[in-house]
């Protein structure tokens, strides 16, 4: 299962090393959050398609 994650930072001066360190420390949390959101969206879409029938 592929999940697309978009990160946005308030600061414009995020360099590759800062990004690497952030992803290394937060990757598990980001992955779990993205996975939960994808499951919720999938359930929502299923309910919408049932309603539309």
mmCIF entry with sequence, helices, sheets and N, C-alpha, C, O atoms, coordinates in Angstrom:
data_MODEL
# 
_entry.id   MODEL 
# 
_entity.id                         1 
_entity.type                       polymer 
_entity.pdbx_number_of_molecules   1 
# 
_entity_poly.entity_id                      1 
_entity_poly.type                           'polypeptide(L)' 
_entity_poly.nstd_linkage                   no 
_entity_poly.nstd_monomer                   no 
_entity_poly.pdbx_seq_one_letter_code       
;(UNK)(UNK)(UNK)(UNK)(UNK)(UNK)(UNK)(UNK)(UNK)(UNK)(UNK)(UNK)(UNK)(UNK)(UNK)(UNK)
(UNK)(UNK)(UNK)(UNK)(UNK)(UNK)(UNK)(UNK)(UNK)(UNK)(UNK)(UNK)(UNK)(UNK)(UNK)(UNK)
(UNK)(UNK)(UNK)(UNK)(UNK)(UNK)(UNK)(UNK)(UNK)(UNK)(UNK)(UNK)(UNK)(UNK)(UNK)(UNK)
(UNK)(UNK)(UNK)(UNK)(UNK)
;
_entity_poly.pdbx_seq_one_letter_code_can   XXXXXXXXXXXXXXXXXXXXXXXXXXXXXXXXXXXXXXXXXXXXXXXXXXXXX 
_entity_poly.pdbx_strand_id                 A 
# 
loop_
_entity_poly_seq.entity_id 
_entity_poly_seq.num 
_entity_poly_seq.mon_id 
_entity_poly_seq.hetero 
1 1  UNK n 
1 2  UNK n 
1 3  UNK n 
1 4  UNK n 
1 5  UNK n 
1 6  UNK n 
1 7  UNK n 
1 8  UNK n 
1 9  UNK n 
1 10 UNK n 
1 11 UNK n 
1 12 UNK n 
1 13 UNK n 
1 14 UNK n 
1 15 UNK n 
1 16 UNK n 
1 17 UNK n 
1 18 UNK n 
1 19 UNK n 
1 20 UNK n 
1 21 UNK n 
1 22 UNK n 
1 23 UNK n 
1 24 UNK n 
1 25 UNK n 
1 26 UNK n 
1 27 UNK n 
1 28 UNK n 
1 29 UNK n 
1 30 UNK n 
1 31 UNK n 
1 32 UNK n 
1 33 UNK n 
1 34 UNK n 
1 35 UNK n 
1 36 UNK n 
1 37 UNK n 
1 38 UNK n 
1 39 UNK n 
1 40 UNK n 
1 41 UNK n 
1 42 UNK n 
1 43 UNK n 
1 44 UNK n 
1 45 UNK n 
1 46 UNK n 
1 47 UNK n 
1 48 UNK n 
1 49 UNK n 
1 50 UNK n 
1 51 UNK n 
1 52 UNK n 
1 53 UNK n 
# 
_struct_asym.id          A 
_struct_asym.entity_id   1 
# 
_struct_conf.conf_type_id            HELX_P 
_struct_conf.id                      HELX_P1 
_struct_conf.pdbx_PDB_helix_id       AA1 
_struct_conf.beg_label_comp_id       UNK 
_struct_conf.beg_label_asym_id       A 
_struct_conf.beg_label_seq_id        16 
_struct_conf.pdbx_beg_PDB_ins_code   ? 
_struct_conf.end_label_comp_id       UNK 
_struct_conf.end_label_asym_id       A 
_struct_conf.end_label_seq_id        52 
_struct_conf.pdbx_end_PDB_ins_code   ? 
_struct_conf.beg_auth_comp_id        UNK 
_struct_conf.beg_auth_asym_id        A 
_struct_conf.beg_auth_seq_id         16 
_struct_conf.end_auth_comp_id        UNK 
_struct_conf.end_auth_asym_id        A 
_struct_conf.end_auth_seq_id         52 
_struct_conf.pdbx_PDB_helix_class    1 
_struct_conf.details                 ? 
_struct_conf.pdbx_PDB_helix_length   37 
# 
_struct_conf_type.id          HELX_P 
_struct_conf_type.criteria    ? 
_struct_conf_type.reference   ? 
# 
loop_
_atom_site.group_PDB 
_atom_site.id 
_atom_site.type_symbol 
_atom_site.label_atom_id 
_atom_site.label_alt_id 
_atom_site.label_comp_id 
_atom_site.label_asym_id 
_atom_site.label_entity_id 
_atom_site.label_seq_id 
_atom_site.pdbx_PDB_ins_code 
_atom_site.Cartn_x 
_atom_site.Cartn_y 
_atom_site.Cartn_z 
_atom_site.occupancy 
_atom_site.B_iso_or_equiv 
_atom_site.pdbx_formal_charge 
_atom_site.auth_seq_id 
_atom_site.auth_comp_id 
_atom_site.auth_asym_id 
_atom_site.auth_atom_id 
_atom_site.pdbx_PDB_model_num 
ATOM 1   N N  . UNK A 1 1  ? 0.850   -1.176 0.000  1.00 0.00 ? 1  UNK A N  1 
ATOM 2   C CA . UNK A 1 1  ? 0.000   0.000  0.000  1.00 0.00 ? 1  UNK A CA 1 
ATOM 3   C C  . UNK A 1 1  ? 0.895   1.238  0.000  1.00 0.00 ? 1  UNK A C  1 
ATOM 4   O O  . UNK A 1 1  ? 1.762   1.381  0.862  1.00 0.00 ? 1  UNK A O  1 
ATOM 5   N N  . UNK A 1 2  ? 0.688   2.108  -0.942 1.00 0.00 ? 2  UNK A N  1 
ATOM 6   C CA . UNK A 1 2  ? 1.457   3.349  -1.021 1.00 0.00 ? 2  UNK A CA 1 
ATOM 7   C C  . UNK A 1 2  ? 0.626   4.489  -0.459 1.00 0.00 ? 2  UNK A C  1 
ATOM 8   O O  . UNK A 1 2  ? -0.564  4.612  -0.747 1.00 0.00 ? 2  UNK A O  1 
ATOM 9   N N  . UNK A 1 3  ? 1.262   5.304  0.332  1.00 0.00 ? 3  UNK A N  1 
ATOM 10  C CA . UNK A 1 3  ? 0.591   6.454  0.934  1.00 0.00 ? 3  UNK A CA 1 
ATOM 11  C C  . UNK A 1 3  ? 1.408   7.689  0.609  1.00 0.00 ? 3  UNK A C  1 
ATOM 12  O O  . UNK A 1 3  ? 2.619   7.720  0.830  1.00 0.00 ? 3  UNK A O  1 
ATOM 13  N N  . UNK A 1 4  ? 0.745   8.702  0.086  1.00 0.00 ? 4  UNK A N  1 
ATOM 14  C CA . UNK A 1 4  ? 1.423   9.955  -0.236 1.00 0.00 ? 4  UNK A CA 1 
ATOM 15  C C  . UNK A 1 4  ? 1.318   10.877 0.972  1.00 0.00 ? 4  UNK A C  1 
ATOM 16  O O  . UNK A 1 4  ? 0.231   11.094 1.509  1.00 0.00 ? 4  UNK A O  1 
ATOM 17  N N  . UNK A 1 5  ? 2.448   11.411 1.389  1.00 0.00 ? 5  UNK A N  1 
ATOM 18  C CA . UNK A 1 5  ? 2.503   12.316 2.532  1.00 0.00 ? 5  UNK A CA 1 
ATOM 19  C C  . UNK A 1 5  ? 3.073   13.640 2.069  1.00 0.00 ? 5  UNK A C  1 
ATOM 20  O O  . UNK A 1 5  ? 4.119   13.678 1.421  1.00 0.00 ? 5  UNK A O  1 
ATOM 21  N N  . UNK A 1 6  ? 2.394   14.722 2.397  1.00 0.00 ? 6  UNK A N  1 
ATOM 22  C CA . UNK A 1 6  ? 2.887   16.055 2.073  1.00 0.00 ? 6  UNK A CA 1 
ATOM 23  C C  . UNK A 1 6  ? 3.266   16.755 3.366  1.00 0.00 ? 6  UNK A C  1 
ATOM 24  O O  . UNK A 1 6  ? 2.455   16.861 4.286  1.00 0.00 ? 6  UNK A O  1 
ATOM 25  N N  . UNK A 1 7  ? 4.493   17.227 3.429  1.00 0.00 ? 7  UNK A N  1 
ATOM 26  C CA . UNK A 1 7  ? 4.963   17.950 4.607  1.00 0.00 ? 7  UNK A CA 1 
ATOM 27  C C  . UNK A 1 7  ? 5.067   19.425 4.270  1.00 0.00 ? 7  UNK A C  1 
ATOM 28  O O  . UNK A 1 7  ? 5.499   19.793 3.178  1.00 0.00 ? 7  UNK A O  1 
ATOM 29  N N  . UNK A 1 8  ? 4.674   20.260 5.206  1.00 0.00 ? 8  UNK A N  1 
ATOM 30  C CA . UNK A 1 8  ? 4.878   21.692 5.010  1.00 0.00 ? 8  UNK A CA 1 
ATOM 31  C C  . UNK A 1 8  ? 5.500   22.253 6.283  1.00 0.00 ? 8  UNK A C  1 
ATOM 32  O O  . UNK A 1 8  ? 5.134   21.872 7.395  1.00 0.00 ? 8  UNK A O  1 
ATOM 33  N N  . UNK A 1 9  ? 6.427   23.146 6.098  1.00 0.00 ? 9  UNK A N  1 
ATOM 34  C CA . UNK A 1 9  ? 7.144   23.740 7.217  1.00 0.00 ? 9  UNK A CA 1 
ATOM 35  C C  . UNK A 1 9  ? 6.884   25.240 7.246  1.00 0.00 ? 9  UNK A C  1 
ATOM 36  O O  . UNK A 1 9  ? 6.796   25.881 6.198  1.00 0.00 ? 9  UNK A O  1 
ATOM 37  N N  . UNK A 1 10 ? 6.764   25.793 8.436  1.00 0.00 ? 10 UNK A N  1 
ATOM 38  C CA . UNK A 1 10 ? 6.550   27.231 8.573  1.00 0.00 ? 10 UNK A CA 1 
ATOM 39  C C  . UNK A 1 10 ? 7.797   28.006 8.164  1.00 0.00 ? 10 UNK A C  1 
ATOM 40  O O  . UNK A 1 10 ? 7.712   29.139 7.689  1.00 0.00 ? 10 UNK A O  1 
ATOM 41  N N  . UNK A 1 11 ? 8.948   27.384 8.355  1.00 0.00 ? 11 UNK A N  1 
ATOM 42  C CA . UNK A 1 11 ? 10.204  28.047 8.020  1.00 0.00 ? 11 UNK A CA 1 
ATOM 43  C C  . UNK A 1 11 ? 10.596  27.728 6.580  1.00 0.00 ? 11 UNK A C  1 
ATOM 44  O O  . UNK A 1 11 ? 10.396  26.608 6.110  1.00 0.00 ? 11 UNK A O  1 
ATOM 45  N N  . UNK A 1 12 ? 11.147  28.704 5.895  1.00 0.00 ? 12 UNK A N  1 
ATOM 46  C CA . UNK A 1 12 ? 11.576  28.509 4.507  1.00 0.00 ? 12 UNK A CA 1 
ATOM 47  C C  . UNK A 1 12 ? 13.002  27.984 4.403  1.00 0.00 ? 12 UNK A C  1 
ATOM 48  O O  . UNK A 1 12 ? 13.424  27.539 3.336  1.00 0.00 ? 12 UNK A O  1 
ATOM 49  N N  . UNK A 1 13 ? 13.735  28.032 5.491  1.00 0.00 ? 13 UNK A N  1 
ATOM 50  C CA . UNK A 1 13 ? 15.158  27.681 5.434  1.00 0.00 ? 13 UNK A CA 1 
ATOM 51  C C  . UNK A 1 13 ? 15.427  26.238 5.874  1.00 0.00 ? 13 UNK A C  1 
ATOM 52  O O  . UNK A 1 13 ? 16.440  25.967 6.519  1.00 0.00 ? 13 UNK A O  1 
ATOM 53  N N  . UNK A 1 14 ? 14.530  25.315 5.530  1.00 0.00 ? 14 UNK A N  1 
ATOM 54  C CA . UNK A 1 14 ? 14.730  23.906 5.874  1.00 0.00 ? 14 UNK A CA 1 
ATOM 55  C C  . UNK A 1 14 ? 15.674  23.299 4.838  1.00 0.00 ? 14 UNK A C  1 
ATOM 56  O O  . UNK A 1 14 ? 15.361  23.257 3.648  1.00 0.00 ? 14 UNK A O  1 
ATOM 57  N N  . UNK A 1 15 ? 16.821  22.834 5.300  1.00 0.00 ? 15 UNK A N  1 
ATOM 58  C CA . UNK A 1 15 ? 17.778  22.233 4.367  1.00 0.00 ? 15 UNK A CA 1 
ATOM 59  C C  . UNK A 1 15 ? 17.669  20.709 4.398  1.00 0.00 ? 15 UNK A C  1 
ATOM 60  O O  . UNK A 1 15 ? 16.905  20.153 5.187  1.00 0.00 ? 15 UNK A O  1 
ATOM 61  N N  . UNK A 1 16 ? 18.422  20.051 3.552  1.00 0.00 ? 16 UNK A N  1 
ATOM 62  C CA . UNK A 1 16 ? 18.338  18.593 3.433  1.00 0.00 ? 16 UNK A CA 1 
ATOM 63  C C  . UNK A 1 16 ? 18.680  17.877 4.737  1.00 0.00 ? 16 UNK A C  1 
ATOM 64  O O  . UNK A 1 16 ? 18.047  16.881 5.086  1.00 0.00 ? 16 UNK A O  1 
ATOM 65  N N  . UNK A 1 17 ? 19.672  18.380 5.451  1.00 0.00 ? 17 UNK A N  1 
ATOM 66  C CA . UNK A 1 17 ? 20.074  17.742 6.707  1.00 0.00 ? 17 UNK A CA 1 
ATOM 67  C C  . UNK A 1 17 ? 18.964  17.864 7.753  1.00 0.00 ? 17 UNK A C  1 
ATOM 68  O O  . UNK A 1 17 ? 18.670  16.901 8.462  1.00 0.00 ? 17 UNK A O  1 
ATOM 69  N N  . UNK A 1 18 ? 18.350  19.042 7.850  1.00 0.00 ? 18 UNK A N  1 
ATOM 70  C CA . UNK A 1 18 ? 17.242  19.234 8.790  1.00 0.00 ? 18 UNK A CA 1 
ATOM 71  C C  . UNK A 1 18 ? 16.080  18.317 8.428  1.00 0.00 ? 18 UNK A C  1 
ATOM 72  O O  . UNK A 1 18 ? 15.469  17.707 9.306  1.00 0.00 ? 18 UNK A O  1 
ATOM 73  N N  . UNK A 1 19 ? 15.776  18.220 7.143  1.00 0.00 ? 19 UNK A N  1 
ATOM 74  C CA . UNK A 1 19 ? 14.683  17.365 6.684  1.00 0.00 ? 19 UNK A CA 1 
ATOM 75  C C  . UNK A 1 19 ? 14.989  15.897 6.988  1.00 0.00 ? 19 UNK A C  1 
ATOM 76  O O  . UNK A 1 19 ? 14.116  15.163 7.451  1.00 0.00 ? 19 UNK A O  1 
ATOM 77  N N  . UNK A 1 20 ? 16.213  15.477 6.732  1.00 0.00 ? 20 UNK A N  1 
ATOM 78  C CA . UNK A 1 20 ? 16.618  14.099 7.020  1.00 0.00 ? 20 UNK A CA 1 
ATOM 79  C C  . UNK A 1 20 ? 16.473  13.793 8.508  1.00 0.00 ? 20 UNK A C  1 
ATOM 80  O O  . UNK A 1 20 ? 15.922  12.757 8.878  1.00 0.00 ? 20 UNK A O  1 
ATOM 81  N N  . UNK A 1 21 ? 16.963  14.684 9.358  1.00 0.00 ? 21 UNK A N  1 
ATOM 82  C CA . UNK A 1 21 ? 16.868  14.480 10.805 1.00 0.00 ? 21 UNK A CA 1 
ATOM 83  C C  . UNK A 1 21 ? 15.417  14.418 11.263 1.00 0.00 ? 21 UNK A C  1 
ATOM 84  O O  . UNK A 1 21 ? 15.056  13.586 12.096 1.00 0.00 ? 21 UNK A O  1 
ATOM 85  N N  . UNK A 1 22 ? 14.590  15.302 10.716 1.00 0.00 ? 22 UNK A N  1 
ATOM 86  C CA . UNK A 1 22 ? 13.173  15.319 11.071 1.00 0.00 ? 22 UNK A CA 1 
ATOM 87  C C  . UNK A 1 22 ? 12.499  14.009 10.670 1.00 0.00 ? 22 UNK A C  1 
ATOM 88  O O  . UNK A 1 22 ? 11.794  13.397 11.472 1.00 0.00 ? 22 UNK A O  1 
ATOM 89  N N  . UNK A 1 23 ? 12.718  13.582 9.429  1.00 0.00 ? 23 UNK A N  1 
ATOM 90  C CA . UNK A 1 23 ? 12.093  12.349 8.947  1.00 0.00 ? 23 UNK A CA 1 
ATOM 91  C C  . UNK A 1 23 ? 12.593  11.126 9.715  1.00 0.00 ? 23 UNK A C  1 
ATOM 92  O O  . UNK A 1 23 ? 11.831  10.197 9.982  1.00 0.00 ? 23 UNK A O  1 
ATOM 93  N N  . UNK A 1 24 ? 13.862  11.135 10.061 1.00 0.00 ? 24 UNK A N  1 
ATOM 94  C CA . UNK A 1 24 ? 14.421  10.017 10.814 1.00 0.00 ? 24 UNK A CA 1 
ATOM 95  C C  . UNK A 1 24 ? 13.779  9.912  12.195 1.00 0.00 ? 24 UNK A C  1 
ATOM 96  O O  . UNK A 1 24 ? 13.511  8.809  12.672 1.00 0.00 ? 24 UNK A O  1 
ATOM 97  N N  . UNK A 1 25 ? 13.534  11.044 12.833 1.00 0.00 ? 25 UNK A N  1 
ATOM 98  C CA . UNK A 1 25 ? 12.972  11.016 14.180 1.00 0.00 ? 25 UNK A CA 1 
ATOM 99  C C  . UNK A 1 25 ? 11.456  10.867 14.195 1.00 0.00 ? 25 UNK A C  1 
ATOM 100 O O  . UNK A 1 25 ? 10.905  10.344 15.164 1.00 0.00 ? 25 UNK A O  1 
ATOM 101 N N  . UNK A 1 26 ? 10.773  11.310 13.150 1.00 0.00 ? 26 UNK A N  1 
ATOM 102 C CA . UNK A 1 26 ? 9.308   11.323 13.151 1.00 0.00 ? 26 UNK A CA 1 
ATOM 103 C C  . UNK A 1 26 ? 8.662   10.375 12.149 1.00 0.00 ? 26 UNK A C  1 
ATOM 104 O O  . UNK A 1 26 ? 7.438   10.373 12.013 1.00 0.00 ? 26 UNK A O  1 
ATOM 105 N N  . UNK A 1 27 ? 9.446   9.577  11.453 1.00 0.00 ? 27 UNK A N  1 
ATOM 106 C CA . UNK A 1 27 ? 8.890   8.758  10.367 1.00 0.00 ? 27 UNK A CA 1 
ATOM 107 C C  . UNK A 1 27 ? 7.818   7.782  10.841 1.00 0.00 ? 27 UNK A C  1 
ATOM 108 O O  . UNK A 1 27 ? 6.825   7.572  10.143 1.00 0.00 ? 27 UNK A O  1 
ATOM 109 N N  . UNK A 1 28 ? 8.002   7.189  12.006 1.00 0.00 ? 28 UNK A N  1 
ATOM 110 C CA . UNK A 1 28 ? 7.006   6.231  12.493 1.00 0.00 ? 28 UNK A CA 1 
ATOM 111 C C  . UNK A 1 28 ? 5.672   6.930  12.773 1.00 0.00 ? 28 UNK A C  1 
ATOM 112 O O  . UNK A 1 28 ? 4.612   6.417  12.414 1.00 0.00 ? 28 UNK A O  1 
ATOM 113 N N  . UNK A 1 29 ? 5.727   8.084  13.406 1.00 0.00 ? 29 UNK A N  1 
ATOM 114 C CA . UNK A 1 29 ? 4.507   8.844  13.700 1.00 0.00 ? 29 UNK A CA 1 
ATOM 115 C C  . UNK A 1 29 ? 3.829   9.304  12.417 1.00 0.00 ? 29 UNK A C  1 
ATOM 116 O O  . UNK A 1 29 ? 2.610   9.200  12.288 1.00 0.00 ? 29 UNK A O  1 
ATOM 117 N N  . UNK A 1 30 ? 4.609   9.810  11.472 1.00 0.00 ? 30 UNK A N  1 
ATOM 118 C CA . UNK A 1 30 ? 4.061   10.268 10.189 1.00 0.00 ? 30 UNK A CA 1 
ATOM 119 C C  . UNK A 1 30 ? 3.407   9.102  9.457  1.00 0.00 ? 30 UNK A C  1 
ATOM 120 O O  . UNK A 1 30 ? 2.307   9.242  8.922  1.00 0.00 ? 30 UNK A O  1 
ATOM 121 N N  . UNK A 1 31 ? 4.068   7.970  9.431  1.00 0.00 ? 31 UNK A N  1 
ATOM 122 C CA . UNK A 1 31 ? 3.536   6.791  8.752  1.00 0.00 ? 31 UNK A CA 1 
ATOM 123 C C  . UNK A 1 31 ? 2.235   6.312  9.363  1.00 0.00 ? 31 UNK A C  1 
ATOM 124 O O  . UNK A 1 31 ? 1.288   5.998  8.642  1.00 0.00 ? 31 UNK A O  1 
ATOM 125 N N  . UNK A 1 32 ? 2.178   6.251  10.687 1.00 0.00 ? 32 UNK A N  1 
ATOM 126 C CA . UNK A 1 32 ? 0.952   5.809  11.363 1.00 0.00 ? 32 UNK A CA 1 
ATOM 127 C C  . UNK A 1 32 ? -0.193  6.776  11.095 1.00 0.00 ? 32 UNK A C  1 
ATOM 128 O O  . UNK A 1 32 ? -1.321  6.355  10.840 1.00 0.00 ? 32 UNK A O  1 
ATOM 129 N N  . UNK A 1 33 ? 0.098   8.067  11.153 1.00 0.00 ? 33 UNK A N  1 
ATOM 130 C CA . UNK A 1 33 ? -0.930  9.084  10.918 1.00 0.00 ? 33 UNK A CA 1 
ATOM 131 C C  . UNK A 1 33 ? -1.458  9.000  9.488  1.00 0.00 ? 33 UNK A C  1 
ATOM 132 O O  . UNK A 1 33 ? -2.667  9.044  9.265  1.00 0.00 ? 33 UNK A O  1 
ATOM 133 N N  . UNK A 1 34 ? -0.556  8.879  8.533  1.00 0.00 ? 34 UNK A N  1 
ATOM 134 C CA . UNK A 1 34 ? -0.965  8.792  7.127  1.00 0.00 ? 34 UNK A CA 1 
ATOM 135 C C  . UNK A 1 34 ? -1.772  7.524  6.879  1.00 0.00 ? 34 UNK A C  1 
ATOM 136 O O  . UNK A 1 34 ? -2.747  7.546  6.128  1.00 0.00 ? 34 UNK A O  1 
ATOM 137 N N  . UNK A 1 35 ? -1.375  6.428  7.500  1.00 0.00 ? 35 UNK A N  1 
ATOM 138 C CA . UNK A 1 35 ? -2.091  5.166  7.332  1.00 0.00 ? 35 UNK A CA 1 
ATOM 139 C C  . UNK A 1 35 ? -3.504  5.276  7.902  1.00 0.00 ? 35 UNK A C  1 
ATOM 140 O O  . UNK A 1 35 ? -4.462  4.836  7.265  1.00 0.00 ? 35 UNK A O  1 
ATOM 141 N N  . UNK A 1 36 ? -3.644  5.855  9.090  1.00 0.00 ? 36 UNK A N  1 
ATOM 142 C CA . UNK A 1 36 ? -4.966  6.022  9.701  1.00 0.00 ? 36 UNK A CA 1 
ATOM 143 C C  . UNK A 1 36 ? -5.852  6.912  8.831  1.00 0.00 ? 36 UNK A C  1 
ATOM 144 O O  . UNK A 1 36 ? -7.029  6.612  8.633  1.00 0.00 ? 36 UNK A O  1 
ATOM 145 N N  . UNK A 1 37 ? -5.291  7.999  8.316  1.00 0.00 ? 37 UNK A N  1 
ATOM 146 C CA . UNK A 1 37 ? -6.071  8.893  7.453  1.00 0.00 ? 37 UNK A CA 1 
ATOM 147 C C  . UNK A 1 37 ? -6.519  8.175  6.185  1.00 0.00 ? 37 UNK A C  1 
ATOM 148 O O  . UNK A 1 37 ? -7.640  8.380  5.719  1.00 0.00 ? 37 UNK A O  1 
ATOM 149 N N  . UNK A 1 38 ? -5.651  7.336  5.624  1.00 0.00 ? 38 UNK A N  1 
ATOM 150 C CA . UNK A 1 38 ? -6.034  6.615  4.407  1.00 0.00 ? 38 UNK A CA 1 
ATOM 151 C C  . UNK A 1 38 ? -7.147  5.611  4.701  1.00 0.00 ? 38 UNK A C  1 
ATOM 152 O O  . UNK A 1 38 ? -8.043  5.426  3.876  1.00 0.00 ? 38 UNK A O  1 
ATOM 153 N N  . UNK A 1 39 ? -7.103  4.958  5.870  1.00 0.00 ? 39 UNK A N  1 
ATOM 154 C CA . UNK A 1 39 ? -8.175  4.034  6.244  1.00 0.00 ? 39 UNK A CA 1 
ATOM 155 C C  . UNK A 1 39 ? -9.494  4.772  6.442  1.00 0.00 ? 39 UNK A C  1 
ATOM 156 O O  . UNK A 1 39 ? -10.546 4.306  6.005  1.00 0.00 ? 39 UNK A O  1 
ATOM 157 N N  . UNK A 1 40 ? -9.432  5.927  7.102  1.00 0.00 ? 40 UNK A N  1 
ATOM 158 C CA . UNK A 1 40 ? -10.645 6.715  7.315  1.00 0.00 ? 40 UNK A CA 1 
ATOM 159 C C  . UNK A 1 40 ? -11.235 7.178  5.989  1.00 0.00 ? 40 UNK A C  1 
ATOM 160 O O  . UNK A 1 40 ? -12.451 7.127  5.800  1.00 0.00 ? 40 UNK A O  1 
ATOM 161 N N  . UNK A 1 41 ? -10.389 7.628  5.071  1.00 0.00 ? 41 UNK A N  1 
ATOM 162 C CA . UNK A 1 41 ? -10.872 8.080  3.765  1.00 0.00 ? 41 UNK A CA 1 
ATOM 163 C C  . UNK A 1 41 ? -11.495 6.924  2.991  1.00 0.00 ? 41 UNK A C  1 
ATOM 164 O O  . UNK A 1 41 ? -12.519 7.092  2.329  1.00 0.00 ? 41 UNK A O  1 
ATOM 165 N N  . UNK A 1 42 ? -10.879 5.762  3.077  1.00 0.00 ? 42 UNK A N  1 
ATOM 166 C CA . UNK A 1 42 ? -11.411 4.585  2.393  1.00 0.00 ? 42 UNK A CA 1 
ATOM 167 C C  . UNK A 1 42 ? -12.807 4.240  2.920  1.00 0.00 ? 42 UNK A C  1 
ATOM 168 O O  . UNK A 1 42 ? -13.713 3.964  2.135  1.00 0.00 ? 42 UNK A O  1 
ATOM 169 N N  . UNK A 1 43 ? -12.982 4.254  4.238  1.00 0.00 ? 43 UNK A N  1 
ATOM 170 C CA . UNK A 1 43 ? -14.293 3.969  4.837  1.00 0.00 ? 43 UNK A CA 1 
ATOM 171 C C  . UNK A 1 43 ? -15.313 5.027  4.431  1.00 0.00 ? 43 UNK A C  1 
ATOM 172 O O  . UNK A 1 43 ? -16.454 4.700  4.104  1.00 0.00 ? 43 UNK A O  1 
ATOM 173 N N  . UNK A 1 44 ? -14.906 6.292  4.450  1.00 0.00 ? 44 UNK A N  1 
ATOM 174 C CA . UNK A 1 44 ? -15.796 7.383  4.057  1.00 0.00 ? 44 UNK A CA 1 
ATOM 175 C C  . UNK A 1 44 ? -16.243 7.208  2.610  1.00 0.00 ? 44 UNK A C  1 
ATOM 176 O O  . UNK A 1 44 ? -17.425 7.351  2.299  1.00 0.00 ? 44 UNK A O  1 
ATOM 177 N N  . UNK A 1 45 ? -15.301 6.900  1.731  1.00 0.00 ? 45 UNK A N  1 
ATOM 178 C CA . UNK A 1 45 ? -15.621 6.695  0.315  1.00 0.00 ? 45 UNK A CA 1 
ATOM 179 C C  . UNK A 1 45 ? -16.575 5.518  0.124  1.00 0.00 ? 45 UNK A C  1 
ATOM 180 O O  . UNK A 1 45 ? -17.469 5.568  -0.720 1.00 0.00 ? 45 UNK A O  1 
ATOM 181 N N  . UNK A 1 46 ? -16.380 4.458  0.913  1.00 0.00 ? 46 UNK A N  1 
ATOM 182 C CA . UNK A 1 46 ? -17.278 3.303  0.830  1.00 0.00 ? 46 UNK A CA 1 
ATOM 183 C C  . UNK A 1 46 ? -18.698 3.701  1.233  1.00 0.00 ? 46 UNK A C  1 
ATOM 184 O O  . UNK A 1 46 ? -19.665 3.317  0.574  1.00 0.00 ? 46 UNK A O  1 
ATOM 185 N N  . UNK A 1 47 ? -18.818 4.466  2.310  1.00 0.00 ? 47 UNK A N  1 
ATOM 186 C CA . UNK A 1 47 ? -20.143 4.896  2.767  1.00 0.00 ? 47 UNK A CA 1 
ATOM 187 C C  . UNK A 1 47 ? -20.799 5.812  1.744  1.00 0.00 ? 47 UNK A C  1 
ATOM 188 O O  . UNK A 1 47 ? -22.006 5.725  1.520  1.00 0.00 ? 47 UNK A O  1 
ATOM 189 N N  . UNK A 1 48 ? -20.015 6.690  1.121  1.00 0.00 ? 48 UNK A N  1 
ATOM 190 C CA . UNK A 1 48 ? -20.547 7.593  0.102  1.00 0.00 ? 48 UNK A CA 1 
ATOM 191 C C  . UNK A 1 48 ? -21.058 6.804  -1.099 1.00 0.00 ? 48 UNK A C  1 
ATOM 192 O O  . UNK A 1 48 ? -22.116 7.123  -1.642 1.00 0.00 ? 48 UNK A O  1 
ATOM 193 N N  . UNK A 1 49 ? -20.320 5.777  -1.520 1.00 0.00 ? 49 UNK A N  1 
ATOM 194 C CA . UNK A 1 49 ? -20.745 4.998  -2.687 1.00 0.00 ? 49 UNK A CA 1 
ATOM 195 C C  . UNK A 1 49 ? -22.013 4.202  -2.375 1.00 0.00 ? 49 UNK A C  1 
ATOM 196 O O  . UNK A 1 49 ? -22.846 4.002  -3.259 1.00 0.00 ? 49 UNK A O  1 
ATOM 197 N N  . UNK A 1 50 ? -22.169 3.751  -1.142 1.00 0.00 ? 50 UNK A N  1 
ATOM 198 C CA . UNK A 1 50 ? -23.393 3.046  -0.743 1.00 0.00 ? 50 UNK A CA 1 
ATOM 199 C C  . UNK A 1 50 ? -24.572 4.017  -0.742 1.00 0.00 ? 50 UNK A C  1 
ATOM 200 O O  . UNK A 1 50 ? -25.669 3.664  -1.175 1.00 0.00 ? 50 UNK A O  1 
ATOM 201 N N  . UNK A 1 51 ? -24.347 5.245  -0.253 1.00 0.00 ? 51 UNK A N  1 
ATOM 202 C CA . UNK A 1 51 ? -25.395 6.272  -0.245 1.00 0.00 ? 51 UNK A CA 1 
ATOM 203 C C  . UNK A 1 51 ? -25.845 6.615  -1.657 1.00 0.00 ? 51 UNK A C  1 
ATOM 204 O O  . UNK A 1 51 ? -27.033 6.820  -1.903 1.00 0.00 ? 51 UNK A O  1 
ATOM 205 N N  . UNK A 1 52 ? -24.898 6.679  -2.580 1.00 0.00 ? 52 UNK A N  1 
ATOM 206 C CA . UNK A 1 52 ? -25.184 7.088  -3.955 1.00 0.00 ? 52 UNK A CA 1 
ATOM 207 C C  . UNK A 1 52 ? -25.954 6.027  -4.739 1.00 0.00 ? 52 UNK A C  1 
ATOM 208 O O  . UNK A 1 52 ? -26.533 6.328  -5.782 1.00 0.00 ? 52 UNK A O  1 
ATOM 209 N N  . UNK A 1 53 ? -25.965 4.801  -4.250 1.00 0.00 ? 53 UNK A N  1 
ATOM 210 C CA . UNK A 1 53 ? -26.652 3.718  -4.978 1.00 0.00 ? 53 UNK A CA 1 
ATOM 211 C C  . UNK A 1 53 ? -28.134 3.752  -4.777 1.00 0.00 ? 53 UNK A C  1 
ATOM 212 O O  . UNK A 1 53 ? -28.849 2.911  -5.321 1.00 0.00 ? 53 UNK A O  1 
# 
